[in-house]
Amino acid sequence: MQPYVTLTIDGATVRASRAKSVLDVAIEYGICIPHLCHLPQMSDLAACRLCIVEHVRNGRSEVTTSCTLRVQDDMVIRTNTEKIRKLRRNIAELLVAEAPNSRAIQDIAVRCGVKQVRYPFRNKNCVLCGRCVRVCTEMWSARAIGFVGRGKDRHVDFPFGVRPDFCKQCGSCVQLCPMTITPCDGPMNPGEERLCGKCEAQLLVTERMPDSCVWCQLGSGFSCARYAS
């Protein structure tokens, strides 16, 4: 089996290692696919769903997350179609309604073209992206935190709600959490939640290069994979 494959992303023919995901390959070639839960060199949960793309096969397209989609020979991927932009915009709108007190999420919402939030603000302190759980489990092999419960009761916690002795207290879980970066004007009080939109001016360049990563500084302090790799 050949270690490399050739595929097409947004009309560009690219060569990539067979083991990589479509998201990693797109980032490597400077093709911008918004994402939140992805971490370089770690497993992917497809929790945020922001990295959705169209995978075209036999003339039919399937919407799927690019972080969990492994590259294959002759694969055709579309990352920036009107269908994908509309779906991604709705996902980003739901995320910012869920957690408006995260600058990372506010900036991603702007990056995805969210102009208004039609859903009730909930002001939660976790969006279940799983970044903290994966760094604890996969980088530090500690397993000091994990997902607890199901459905609306699902959350991240210590075993039995108590910090275990084997927690390394490294702080990685906090550093990688999108909720640790507050909006530019500080935390929003209950009842005052809103779409910030202060970074909207930075999107002018992306309107001219909609399918390219322009290192736009959105989410500064909560680096995209391109900065973190």
Order of alpha helices (4+ residues) and beta strands (2+ residues): beta-beta-alpha-beta-beta-beta-alpha-alpha-alpha-beta-beta-alpha-alpha-alpha
